[in-house]
């Protein structure tokens, strides 16, 4: 049991690592619920001060990052959160799967400080919602917006308005530049994805007979010893075998990202 993690309801997954210098607790004492997924990593001097915190499998929070607030903070699978970042969940934060938050970025869900009795007009809390495959490249400052799937903010962006699907943003305040440089994601045919994945299996050093690639989840089998990876849905049958874990770590962060499929 990690003595630096204080929660009434605590789950720390298989192979997860919480650095001894990290502090994880509730806003005023023990957290109500802390969930840290399988093979996740919480780095040195990270502070998570949140009553309801959830982070998925293979996600990483690097050193000196601060997560704080009294509303829930939910982060999906395969997240990469760079060092010295801030995630404020005062208004609530939900971050999807496969998201990247570059070093020194700040994600905010509230604005408060000025004396309202004296007439300060700025006092609000609003949820920050980040979809799947979103990437804040680094040194980004993000207001409580909605970032749709596959959107991206270039380094140093100040994001004050919603980010649309697969659009790339830059500047202060950030605006879409996709008409000039294109989108973050392009379409790749299934056959090409299959070919690349087959080469990744060979290069990863895992036992080839333990990993199976399929084009549809109809080919999944949760009862045998194989790990199935579906190319079309980016889901896999999570078995937590040594070869599966090795293969997942080989794929992350830039080759391919898969999330567990429910039975």
C-alpha positions, 0 to 999 in steps of 0.5 A: 500500500502506498502511504502517500495515497490517501483515499476511502476507495482506492484502486491501484492497478497491476504494474502501476507505479506511484513515485514515493514523493507524489502526494495523492489525497482529497481536497480536505483529507482523504479522497473519496475515490482514487482509481489508477489504471493498470501500468499507469505511472505517477511521477516524482513530486506530482500532487493530486488533490482531488476527491474523485480522481480517475486515470486509465491504463498506461497513462503517465503523469510526469514530475511536478504536475499538479492536479487540484479541485473539488470536482471530479477529474477523469483521464482516460487510457494512454494519456501523456501529461508532461512535467510541470503541468496544471490540471484544475478540476474546480469546475470538473475535468474530463479528458478522453483516451489517447490524449497528450498534454505537453510539458508546462501546459495549464488546463483551467476550469474556473476563474475566481479571485477578484473581490465580488463585493467590490464589483469584480465581474469575473467569478465562474466555474465551468467544466473542461471537456477534452475528447479522444486523441486531443493533443496540447503540444506544450506550454498551452493555456486552456480555458474551460472549453470543449476540445473535440476528438483529434483536435490539436493546439500547437506549442504556446497556444492560449485556447479560449474557445472550443476546438473542433474535430481534427482541427489544428489551432495556434496563437493567442488567442488560438485560431484554427490553422488547418486551412493552411497546414491541414489536419492532425489526422489523415485517413489510412486504409485498413490494409496499410494499418494491418501491414504496419501492425504486423511489422510492429509485432516483429520489431517489438520482440514479443512472442508472435503466437501470443498476439493476434490482429483482427479487422473486426471485434467479431474475431475477439475471444476473451476466453483463450490466452491470446491478446487480440488487437482490432485494427478498425476500432483500436480496441484490444482484449486486455489479458495483462500477459507479459507479451501483451504488456510488452507490446503495448509499451512498445506501441506507446506513445507514437506508434499506435494506441489501443484501449481495452474492449469490454466483454 
